[in-house]
């Protein structure tokens, strides 16, 4: 395929076909006047083309106000496929974002416009590194096989200083958790600079490894608006023996991630905070299936995607679509990032997660309060989550499995009651 195929969900009080043609024209060769040197041959080589229009049910109320629409207008909708020649864009992701997505929202006449699909030609796989570790590398680094990688979080809202964070980490590693991460909001504040945090936490990780042979993966928050400063943060973690980092991908941008990935020795754990701005309105923005391709090409190893019965706005159906998107290869031989199931998770969602994601255990199951707030403490919390996943894989109802597993029973009593109350 020598074209980039984009799918747009168009909504308008006007003519769907005309607006589809306008996207193709405006975002490739079109201007409001003819230009010197413009020829049919030139346009044929680089012009985008509308290749399919699939009508959808019309709406009585627009997704966004359209002052130009007549009173009582009917808002027509359709999914439209437009092919952009790769010759006109190349494999630069910034150009791809600008041409096929960025400028589309400014076109007049839409009462809704959403990017719902993107199919890239194979040239992109040669142009970008993709994940360095992915699931196989994450399993190798954590020593976890044949079950989900179980993780937890050190929360900055507690205002923990480095020695206090290290004590919380000590509890978690002794609880035999597999993965711990800084919260995405924890950067390098005065009370807990990254350097001081690494100095306090990594000895705990390495001491546990010496005693048990198990090295818990700790992902430190190294994001920074200055790529050089971000690399200095990366190097602090590497020199101390760390193997993972939390990256706020929307904050550092495509260029920032590209700069980091080319030099990185760490597993890169993507937090997508800010994605909600791009997608929460159903008539605007873009689907996660499109969004995630940019970051995968650039080399994210682990991708947070919320979870079943998440604490945020996202529906279970949206989570399942995100899971499917992250775990579907973009190209033949593509390394997929690890789907990170998170946001208000505890063992109670394990059976539904297992069932709805194709009965796979190739994921990172990230629990904050679902581990550390267990009545028996973090160790019991980790055991309860593992027991829940054992029950899910064996097809045994949690309540039945809990009869012989005390930690799971305590978890069901506490978090099950809290979930029912909410």
C-alpha positions as CSV (number, residue, x, y, z in Angstrom):
1,X,0.0,0.0,0.0
2,X,1.6,3.3,-1.1
3,X,-1.1,5.4,0.5
4,X,-2.1,6.4,4.0
5,X,-5.8,5.7,4.5
6,X,-7.6,7.9,7.0
7,X,-11.2,7.4,8.1
8,X,-13.2,10.4,9.3
9,X,-16.6,10.5,10.9
10,X,-18.3,13.5,9.3
11,X,-21.3,15.3,10.6
12,X,-22.9,18.2,8.8
13,X,-26.1,20.1,8.0
14,X,-24.7,20.4,4.5
15,X,-23.5,17.9,1.9
16,X,-21.4,15.0,3.2
17,X,-19.9,14.3,-0.2
18,X,-18.8,18.0,-0.6
19,X,-17.2,18.1,2.8
20,X,-15.4,14.8,2.2
21,X,-14.0,16.2,-1.0
22,X,-13.0,19.4,0.8
23,X,-11.0,17.5,3.4
24,X,-9.2,15.7,0.5
25,X,-8.6,18.9,-1.3
26,X,-7.7,21.3,1.6
27,X,-5.4,18.8,3.2
28,X,-3.4,18.0,0.0
29,X,-3.4,20.2,-3.0
30,X,-6.3,22.6,-2.6
31,X,-6.1,26.4,-2.1
32,X,-8.8,29.1,-2.6
33,X,-7.2,30.2,-5.9
34,X,-5.2,28.4,-8.6
35,X,-1.4,28.7,-8.2
36,X,1.3,29.3,-10.8
37,X,2.8,26.0,-12.0
38,X,-0.3,24.0,-10.9
39,X,-1.0,21.2,-13.3
40,X,-3.4,18.2,-13.4
41,X,-0.3,15.8,-13.4
42,X,1.1,17.4,-10.3
43,X,-2.3,17.2,-8.5
44,X,-2.7,13.6,-9.6
45,X,0.6,12.7,-8.0
46,X,0.1,14.2,-4.6
47,X,-3.7,14.8,-4.2
48,X,-5.7,13.0,-1.6
49,X,-8.7,11.0,-2.9
50,X,-12.1,10.1,-1.3
51,X,-12.4,6.4,-1.8
52,X,-15.5,5.4,0.2
53,X,-18.5,7.1,1.9
54,X,-20.6,5.0,4.3
55,X,-23.7,6.8,5.5
56,X,-24.7,6.7,9.1
57,X,-27.9,7.5,10.9
58,X,-28.7,11.3,10.9
59,X,-29.1,13.4,14.1
60,X,-31.6,16.0,15.1
61,X,-29.2,17.8,17.4
62,X,-25.6,18.6,16.3
63,X,-22.6,17.3,18.2
64,X,-21.2,20.9,18.3
65,X,-23.1,24.1,17.5
66,X,-23.1,25.2,13.9
67,X,-24.4,28.8,13.7
68,X,-24.6,28.6,9.9
69,X,-27.1,25.7,10.0
70,X,-30.7,26.5,9.3
71,X,-33.3,26.1,12.0
72,X,-34.6,22.6,12.2
73,X,-31.7,21.2,10.2
74,X,-31.0,17.5,10.0
75,X,-27.3,16.6,10.6
76,X,-26.1,14.0,8.2
77,X,-23.3,11.7,9.2
78,X,-21.0,9.3,7.3
79,X,-17.7,7.4,7.7
80,X,-15.4,8.6,5.0
81,X,-12.2,6.9,3.8
82,X,-9.6,9.3,2.2
83,X,-6.3,8.1,0.7
84,X,-3.2,10.4,1.0
85,X,-0.3,9.5,-1.2
86,X,2.8,8.7,0.9
87,X,4.8,10.7,-1.6
88,X,3.0,13.8,-0.4
89,X,3.6,13.2,3.3
90,X,6.6,10.8,3.7
91,X,7.1,8.9,6.9
92,X,7.4,12.0,9.2
93,X,4.9,11.6,12.0
94,X,4.7,15.4,12.6
95,X,3.8,15.8,8.9
96,X,1.3,12.9,9.2
97,X,-0.3,14.5,12.2
98,X,-0.5,18.0,10.6
99,X,-1.8,17.0,7.2
100,X,-4.2,14.2,8.0
101,X,-5.5,15.3,11.4
102,X,-4.4,18.7,12.6
103,X,-5.9,20.9,9.8
104,X,-9.1,18.9,9.4
105,X,-10.8,20.4,12.5
106,X,-10.6,24.0,11.1
107,X,-12.7,23.3,8.0
108,X,-16.0,25.1,8.0
109,X,-19.3,23.3,7.8
110,X,-18.8,20.5,10.3
111,X,-21.1,20.0,13.3
112,X,-18.9,17.1,14.1
113,X,-15.6,15.6,12.8
114,X,-13.7,12.7,14.4
115,X,-10.7,10.7,13.1
116,X,-11.7,7.0,13.6
117,X,-9.1,5.1,11.6
118,X,-5.6,5.2,10.2
119,X,-3.9,2.5,8.0
120,X,-0.2,3.1,7.4
121,X,1.9,1.6,4.6
122,X,4.9,-0.7,5.5
123,X,7.3,2.2,5.0
124,X,6.6,3.4,8.5
125,X,7.8,0.2,10.2
126,X,11.3,0.8,8.7
127,X,11.3,4.4,9.7
128,X,10.6,4.0,13.4
129,X,12.1,1.7,16.1
130,X,8.9,0.6,17.8
131,X,9.0,-0.9,21.4
132,X,12.5,-1.9,22.7
133,X,11.1,-4.4,25.3
134,X,7.4,-5.0,24.9
135,X,5.8,-7.9,26.7
136,X,8.7,-10.3,26.2
137,X,11.2,-7.8,27.6
138,X,8.9,-6.8,30.5
139,X,8.6,-10.5,31.4
140,X,12.4,-11.0,31.2
141,X,13.1,-7.9,33.3
142,X,10.5,-8.8,36.0
143,X,11.0,-12.6,35.9
144,X,7.2,-13.1,35.6
145,X,5.9,-15.9,33.3
146,X,2.4,-17.4,32.7
147,X,0.5,-14.8,34.6
148,X,-0.1,-11.0,34.5
149,X,2.6,-8.7,35.8
150,X,1.2,-7.3,39.1
151,X,2.0,-3.7,39.8
152,X,1.4,-0.9,42.2
153,X,1.9,2.9,42.5
154,X,3.6,5.3,44.9
155,X,1.2,8.3,45.1
156,X,2.5,11.9,45.3
157,X,-0.6,13.2,46.9
158,X,0.8,11.8,50.2
159,X,3.7,14.3,50.0
160,X,6.2,11.5,50.7
161,X,9.8,12.5,50.9
162,X,12.4,10.1,49.4
163,X,13.1,8.1,52.6
164,X,9.3,7.7,53.2
165,X,8.8,6.7,49.6
166,X,11.6,4.1,50.0
167,X,9.8,2.6,53.0
168,X,6.6,2.2,51.0
169,X,8.6,0.6,48.2
170,X,10.2,-1.7,50.8
171,X,6.8,-2.9,51.9
172,X,5.8,-3.5,48.3
173,X,8.9,-5.4,47.2
174,X,8.7,-7.6,50.3
175,X,5.1,-8.2,49.3
176,X,6.5,-9.7,46.1
177,X,4.9,-7.2,43.8
178,X,6.4,-7.3,40.3
179,X,6.2,-3.7,39.2
180,X,6.0,-0.3,40.9
181,X,5.8,3.2,39.4
182,X,5.9,6.8,40.3
183,X,2.5,8.5,39.8
184,X,2.5,10.5,36.6
185,X,2.1,13.7,38.6
186,X,5.4,13.1,40.5
187,X,8.2,14.8,38.5
188,X,11.0,16.3,40.5
189,X,9.5,18.6,43.2
190,X,11.7,20.2,45.8
191,X,10.6,17.8,48.6
192,X,11.3,14.7,46.4
193,X,13.7,15.4,43.6
194,X,14.2,12.6,41.1
195,X,17.8,12.2,42.0
196,X,17.1,11.9,45.7
197,X,14.2,9.6,45.0
198,X,16.4,7.3,42.9
199,X,19.1,7.3,45.6
200,X,16.6,6.3,48.3
201,X,14.6,3.7,46.3
202,X,17.1,1.8,44.1
203,X,19.1,0.4,47.1
204,X,15.8,-1.1,48.3
205,X,15.2,-2.7,44.9
206,X,18.8,-4.0,44.5
207,X,19.0,-5.3,48.1
208,X,15.8,-7.3,47.6
209,X,17.3,-8.6,44.3
210,X,20.4,-9.7,46.1
211,X,18.4,-11.6,48.8
212,X,15.8,-13.2,46.6
213,X,17.0,-13.1,43.0
214,X,13.9,-11.1,42.0
215,X,14.4,-7.5,40.7
216,X,11.2,-5.6,41.0
217,X,10.7,-3.2,38.1
218,X,10.4,0.4,39.3
219,X,9.4,3.1,36.7
220,X,10.6,6.5,37.7
221,X,9.0,9.6,36.3
222,X,11.6,11.2,34.1
223,X,9.4,13.4,31.8
224,X,10.7,16.9,31.1
225,X,9.9,19.6,28.5
226,X,13.6,19.9,27.8
227,X,14.8,16.7,26.0
228,X,18.3,17.1,27.3
229,X,17.1,17.4,30.9
230,X,14.9,14.3,30.3
231,X,18.0,12.4,29.1
232,X,19.9,13.5,32.2
233,X,17.0,12.1,34.3
234,X,17.2,8.9,32.2
235,X,20.9,8.6,32.9
236,X,20.3,9.0,36.7
237,X,18.0,6.0,36.7
238,X,20.3,3.9,34.5
239,X,23.4,4.6,36.6
240,X,21.6,3.6,39.7
241,X,20.6,0.2,38.2
242,X,17.0,1.1,37.2
243,X,15.3,-0.4,34.2
244,X,12.1,1.6,33.6
245,X,10.6,5.1,33.3
246,X,7.2,6.7,33.3
247,X,6.7,9.0,30.3
248,X,3.9,11.5,30.1
249,X,3.7,11.2,26.3
250,X,1.3,14.1,25.6
251,X,3.5,16.5,27.7
252,X,6.8,15.6,26.0
253,X,5.4,15.3,22.5
254,X,6.3,13.3,19.5
255,X,9.8,14.8,19.2
256,X,10.5,14.4,22.9
257,X,9.7,10.7,22.8
258,X,11.7,10.2,19.6
259,X,14.7,11.9,21.1
260,X,14.5,9.7,24.2
261,X,13.7,6.3,22.5
262,X,16.8,6.6,20.3
263,X,19.0,6.8,23.4
264,X,17.1,4.9,25.9
265,X,18.1,1.8,28.0
266,X,14.9,1.8,30.0
267,X,11.5,0.2,29.4
268,X,9.2,3.2,28.6
269,X,5.9,3.2,30.4
270,X,3.4,5.5,28.7
271,X,0.9,7.5,30.7
272,X,-1.6,9.1,28.3
273,X,-2.9,11.9,30.5
274,X,-4.4,14.5,28.2
275,X,-5.8,11.9,25.8
276,X,-9.2,12.6,27.2
277,X,-9.2,16.1,25.8
278,X,-8.8,14.6,22.3
279,X,-11.5,11.9,22.6
280,X,-14.0,12.5,25.4
281,X,-16.5,14.3,23.1
282,X,-17.9,11.6,20.9
283,X,-18.4,13.9,17.9
284,X,-14.9,15.4,18.0
285,X,-11.2,14.4,18.3
286,X,-9.9,10.9,17.5
287,X,-10.3,7.3,18.5
288,X,-7.6,5.7,20.6
289,X,-7.0,3.2,17.8
290,X,-5.5,6.1,15.8
291,X,-3.8,7.9,18.6
292,X,-1.9,4.9,19.9
293,X,-0.2,4.2,16.6
294,X,2.0,7.3,16.8
295,X,3.4,6.4,20.2
296,X,3.9,2.7,19.3
297,X,5.9,3.6,16.2
298,X,8.1,5.9,18.3
299,X,8.8,3.1,20.8
300,X,6.6,3.0,23.9
301,X,7.0,-0.4,25.7
302,X,4.0,-0.3,28.1
303,X,0.8,1.6,27.5
304,X,-1.8,2.6,30.2
305,X,-5.4,2.1,28.9
306,X,-7.6,2.2,32.0
307,X,-9.6,-1.0,32.8
308,X,-12.9,-2.7,33.5
309,X,-15.1,-0.5,35.8
310,X,-12.4,2.1,35.9
311,X,-12.7,5.0,38.3
312,X,-12.7,7.5,35.4
313,X,-15.3,8.3,32.7
314,X,-14.2,5.7,30.2
315,X,-16.6,2.8,29.5
316,X,-15.7,-0.9,29.6
317,X,-16.4,-1.1,25.9
318,X,-13.9,1.7,25.2
319,X,-11.3,-0.1,27.4
320,X,-11.8,-3.3,25.4
321,X,-11.3,-1.4,22.1
322,X,-8.1,0.1,23.5
323,X,-6.8,-3.2,24.6
324,X,-7.5,-4.7,21.2
325,X,-5.8,-1.8,19.5
326,X,-2.6,-2.0,21.6
327,X,-2.3,-5.7,21.2
328,X,-2.9,-5.8,17.4
329,X,0.3,-5.7,15.3
330,X,0.5,-2.7,13.0
331,X,2.7,-4.6,10.6
332,X,4.0,-8.2,10.1
333,X,6.5,-8.9,12.9
334,X,5.5,-5.8,14.9
335,X,6.3,-5.8,18.6
336,X,3.2,-4.7,20.5
337,X,3.5,-2.7,23.7
338,X,2.3,-4.2,27.0
339,X,-1.3,-3.2,27.7
340,X,-1.4,-1.7,31.2
341,X,-4.8,-2.3,32.9
342,X,-5.2,0.4,35.5
343,X,-7.5,3.0,37.2
344,X,-9.3,1.7,40.3
345,X,-8.3,-1.9,39.7
346,X,-8.3,-4.7,42.3
347,X,-8.8,-8.4,42.0
348,X,-12.6,-8.0,41.6
349,X,-12.2,-7.0,37.9
350,X,-9.8,-9.9,37.0
351,X,-12.5,-12.4,35.7
352,X,-14.2,-9.8,33.5
353,X,-10.8,-8.5,32.3
354,X,-9.7,-12.0,31.4
355,X,-12.9,-12.8,29.7
356,X,-13.2,-9.6,27.7
357,X,-9.6,-9.4,26.5
358,X,-9.5,-12.8,24.8
359,X,-8.5,-14.8,27.9
360,X,-4.9,-13.6,27.9
361,X,-2.5,-13.0,30.8
362,X,-0.1,-10.9,28.7
363,X,-0.7,-7.6,30.5
364,X,0.4,-5.5,33.4
365,X,-2.3,-5.3,36.0
366,X,-1.7,-2.1,37.9
367,X,-3.4,-1.6,41.3
368,X,-2.8,1.3,43.7
369,X,-5.3,1.3,46.5
370,X,-6.3,-2.2,45.5
371,X,-3.0,-3.4,46.8
372,X,-1.8,-1.0,49.5
373,X,-5.2,-0.5,51.1
374,X,-5.9,-4.2,51.6
375,X,-7.0,-4.9,55.2
376,X,-4.0,-7.2,55.6
377,X,-1.5,-4.8,54.2
378,X,0.3,-4.7,50.9
379,X,1.6,-8.3,51.0
380,X,-2.0,-9.5,51.4
381,X,-3.1,-7.1,48.7
382,X,-0.6,-8.6,46.2
383,X,-1.6,-12.1,47.1
384,X,-5.3,-11.2,46.8
385,X,-4.8,-9.9,43.2
386,X,-2.8,-13.0,42.2
387,X,-5.5,-15.2,43.7
388,X,-8.2,-13.4,41.8
389,X,-6.3,-14.0,38.5
390,X,-5.8,-17.6,39.4
391,X,-9.5,-17.9,39.9
392,X,-10.2,-16.1,36.6
393,X,-7.9,-18.4,34.6
394,X,-9.3,-21.5,36.2
395,X,-12.9,-20.3,35.6
396,X,-13.8,-20.5,39.3
397,X,-16.0,-17.7,40.7
398,X,-14.2,-15.4,43.1
399,X,-16.5,-16.1,46.0
400,X,-15.9,-19.8,45.7
401,X,-12.1,-19.4,45.3
402,X,-12.1,-17.0,48.3
403,X,-13.3,-19.8,50.6
404,X,-9.8,-21.2,50.7
405,X,-7.9,-18.0,50.1
406,X,-8.1,-15.6,53.0
407,X,-6.5,-12.6,51.3
408,X,-9.0,-12.7,48.4
409,X,-11.9,-13.1,50.9
410,X,-10.7,-9.9,52.7
411,X,-10.4,-8.1,49.4
412,X,-13.9,-9.0,48.4
413,X,-15.3,-7.9,51.7
414,X,-13.5,-4.5,51.6
415,X,-13.4,-3.5,47.9
416,X,-16.5,-5.4,46.9
417,X,-18.5,-3.4,49.4
418,X,-16.9,-0.2,48.3
419,X,-17.6,-0.9,44.7
420,X,-21.2,-1.7,45.5
421,X,-21.6,1.5,47.5
422,X,-20.2,3.6,44.6
